[in-house]
Amino acid sequence: MKKGVCYGVSVGPGGEGLITLDAVKIIKDADLIFLPSSPRNECRAYVIARKSLPDIDEKEIISETFTMSRDSSVMTKRHDEIAANVMKQLDMGLNIAFLTLGEVGLYSTYMYIHDRLTAAGYRSVLVPGISSPQAALACLNMPLAIGDEEVHIFPDTDKISQRLNMSGTKIFMKPKGKLEDAVAAIRDYCRQNPEAVACGISNCGMTGEIIAWSADELCKLNGYFTLLVVKSAGVKSTKGTEGAAAVENCETDSSIEQMKTETNCSPAHDYFENHSCKYYPCHEAEHINCLFCYCPMYSQPSCPGNPTYIDKGDRRIKNCSGCTYPHKRENYANIMKLLR
């Protein structure tokens, strides 16, 4: 009997429409589908595929679970077991679509199965797709790279302080350990390198997506599917100010106080500090509310601040360089009342 073919199918990072036409066709034509986790309704790769193939449940589906153990012997044993099960189905002449989240060639667990299948003489075909870094940079309206810019992609946040010193674009996938430690390292790097740009995203294209437009907003990200981006210099996100005004509240008061202390991030609608801005600090003040980057009261003939005026010919220019009124958090309510 002719042996079947196993396809390692990339289904993309989660955004609707990011699964390729090739992936849809291969899944549709497959005799059997393997999922990389169970139960199936909690498998993100399955959920993504089902959006494009509502009748996917009419096919036979086998759910496998990859171990998260860091013990190499445990991992090897589990990969051998999964590969053996796949080979058993291939020996029956069945063509298999083995779904994998994101891009199959970028830190995909399927590659462990691919290596075992090819080594045993079976045919394993890799079906490329859109990776999470590509999708994340698109959501952030930023290029992955321009010209001769280098790109470094890391599977976690290990050795982050060392890796941040590399040139070009640094992408950290699936933070390892405490996310706040990685955030603190990135914020320190941005303070020491004013031209650097940092941002990030959690659950890109999925339910519960959170975007951080600057280093100061990274503290609101959370979850396993979090991706951090740091550029040595260059293009900034075109939505930085929009995201800054939409910082979400953290879950508890204690977590808010902890983040204020550890990362100087104040996750609220009325205040945030953008230390990654090349003009920061623009005033001589201990804290600056970047929410009012351009003073909304500048056009007011009189305002509660303390501006000075410069006479230049027949013009009188308002000078707010010495005023810190809009940067004090307690003045937010007064400013909004005045604007209304």
N, C-alpha and C positions, 0 to 999 in steps of 0.2 A: 504493500500500500504506500502511495506517495505521502510523504510527510507534509504537514501543514506549515504555514509561515506565521511567525509571531511579529506583530507590528507594535513597536513602542510608540504610542500615539500621544503627542503633545496636545493638550486641550486648552492651553493658555492659562493666564493667571487668575481668571475669574470674571472679567468684564464680558458682558453679553456682546456677542459678535466678534470676540477675539479668538475664537476657535476657527481654524482654517477649513477651507472647503475640502482639502485632501483628507483632513482628520475626520470630517463628517462622513465622507464617502467610505473611508476604510472601516469606520465603526459600523456604518449601515450594512456593509457587505460581509462583515466578519461573522463567523459561525458561533463564536464564543467571545465573551468579554471578561477580562480580568480587571479587578479594581485593586488599588494599592492600599486600601484600608477598609475597615468594617465598623459598624454596620453600613450598608450601602447608602442610606439616606443621610448619613453624616460624612460621607466621602465627598470631598469638594470636587474631585475630578468627575465623579458620577453626576453630581448636581449640575455642573457646567455642561456636560454632554447631553443631559436630558433636556436642557433648554432648546437645543438644536434638533434633538431626536426624541420627541415625546413618546415614540413607540419603542424606546430602548429596552423597556421591561419585557417585551415579547421575546427577547433573546435570552439565552442561558447566561447567567452572570455568576462568576466566582469571585468572592471577596477574599483577599489575602491581607495580612497585616505585617508590615515591616517592623522589626524591633527598633526601639529607640535606645537600646543599650549601647554603651561605649566599650563594652567588652568585645574585643574583636572575635573571640571564639564563638560567642553567642550570636553575633551578627553573621558570621560565616555559616554557622549551622542553619540559621533561619533563611538565608539567601539560597542555600543548597536545597532546602525543603521546597521553597517556592519555585525554583527553577525545575526541580524534579516533577512537580505537579504540572507545570507548563509543558515540559517534554512529553509527559504522559498523554496530554491532549493533542499535541502535535503528531505523536505517533499514530493517532487515530485519524489523521488526515484533516484535522480541523484548523482553519485559519483563525488566529487569535488577535484581538485588539486589546493590548495591555495599556490602559489609560494612565497617564501621568500628568500631574499638575504642572503648569508652566511650560518650559522648554525641556525636552527630553535630554538634551546634551548639556544642560547646565545644572549640576548637582542633583540630578534625578536618581531616585532609588532604582529605577528600571535598569540603569546601566549595569548594576550588579547582576541582573538576570541576563541582560544582553551578552555580557562577557561569558557567562556560563553556557548559554545556548550556542554561541558561535564556536566556543572551544570544543563543544560536544558534537559539532558538525551540523547543527540545525541552522535554519535561516532566520535571522532576526533583522528586521528593517526599522530604521529610525525615521519617524515622521516628524519633521521640525515644526515648531510653532512659535508663538510670541512669548518671550520670557517676562518674568516679573520686573526686572530692571527696565526693559523697554516700555512696558505699560506704565510703570511708576513715573518715569521721566516724561512721558507723554501727558500724564495727569498733572504733572507739575509744570507743564509748558516749558520744559528745558531740553536741550539737546543732550544726547548721551556723550557725544564728543564732536569737536569742530577742528578742522585742520589736522595738525599733528599732535593734538591733545591725547594723552594716554588715558586708558580706562583700566581700573583695577576693581575686580569683583571678588568679594570675600564671602564665604558661606556663613560667617558669624562675626561677632565683635571681639574675638580674641586678639590680643596684641594691638588694640585699636590705637593707642597713643603712638606706637611705632609706625603703624600702617598709614596714619594720617599724614605723616611727613612725606609720603610718596607724592609725586607730581600728578597733575591732571585730575580726573574724576575718580573718586573712591566710593564704592557702593558696598554697604554692609547689609547682608541678608540675614534674617532670622536672628536677632540679637541673642547672645548667649550670656547667661547670668542676669544681673540686675540692669535693666534698661537705663536707669538713672545714672549708672556709672559710665555708660557709653555716652549719654547725653552730656554729662559733666566734662568728659574728655573732649568732645566735639566743641563745646562752648569755650573751653580753654584754648583750643587750637584756633578758633575764630577770633578770639581776643588778641592772640599773639600774631595772627595773620589777617589784618583788616580787609584784605581783598578776597578772602575766602568766602564761599557761599555754602550754606548748609540747609537742608530741608529733609522731609521724609514722609512716609505714608504707611498706614496700617490697613490691612484688608483691602488692598487695591482692587477696585472693581467689584467688591463683594458687599454684602450687607454689613453695616457698621464701619464703612470706610471713614478714616480720619486722615486729614492732610495737615502737615506742619509746614508752613511756608518759610520759616526761618529757624535759626539755631535756638532762639528763645521759645519757640513753640514745640520743640521736639519732646518736651516733657509730657505732652498730652497724648502721645502715641502709646499704644499698648498691644499686647498679643503676640503670638508666635509669628504671624504673617506681617511682620514689620520690616520695612526697608529704609535705611538711612543713606542719604546722599551728601557727599561733601566734595565741593570743587575747590581746587587751590585758588582759582581766580576766574573771573569771566562772567558768563551769562547768569543773571538772577532770574528767579521765577517771576513771571509777569503778573502773578496774583498775590504777591507778598503782603500788600496792605489789606487785601480783602480777607485773607486768612487770619491776619493779625487781629482783626476786629471780631473774629468769630471763634476765638479760643473757647473751648468747651470747659465747663466746670468739671473738676475731678470728683471721684466718687464720694470721698469723705473729707470732712474738715481737716482731719489729721494728715491726710495725704496732700492736701493743699499746702499746709504749713511745712510739711517735709520738703515739697518741691520748691517752695520759696527759699528755704534754707539751703538746699543742696544745689539747685540750678538757677536760682534767682529768677525763676519763671513764675509769673502770677497769672494763672489761668482763669481770667474773668473778662467780661465784656467791657469793663471800664478801665482796664490798664494792661499794658504789656511793654516790655523793653526789648528792643531789637539791637542786641550787641553786635550782630553781624553786619549792620549798616556801616558803610565806610565813613559816614559823617558822625557816627556815635563816638563820644558824646558831643552833641551840638550846643550844649549849655553847660555852664559850670554848676552842676547840681549833683547831689548824691544819687538821686533816682530821676529818670526821665520817662514820662509817659509818651511812648512813640505812637500811641493811638492818634494823638493830635500832632502828627508830623508837621503839617502846615496849620498854623493857628486858625481855627474857624472864626476867630473874632478879629482878624486882621483888618477887615473892611469896616468894622464898627468904628464910628467916630469917637466913641468912648467905650471903654471896656474895663472890667475889674482888675486887669493886670497893671503893670507899671512900665509902660513903654516910654521911650523918649522920642523926640522928633528932631529931624535934621532939616534945616532950611537950605535948599539947593536952588538958587535962582528964584523963580516964582513958584517953586514947588515945595511942599512940606512933606517929607518922607517919614513914615512911621518906622521906628527902629525898635524891634522886639528882642534883640540879641541878649539883653540883660534880664528879660522877664521869664520867670519859671512858673507862672500861675497855672497854665494849662497842664503842666507836667506833674502837678501835685494831685494825687488820686482823690483827695477829699474835695477837690474843686470840680470833679466831673459833673455832678448833679447841677451845680450852679451854671456851668457852661451849657449843658443841654437845655436848661430852663431858659437861658438867655436866647439860644438859637430858636427855641419854639416861639 
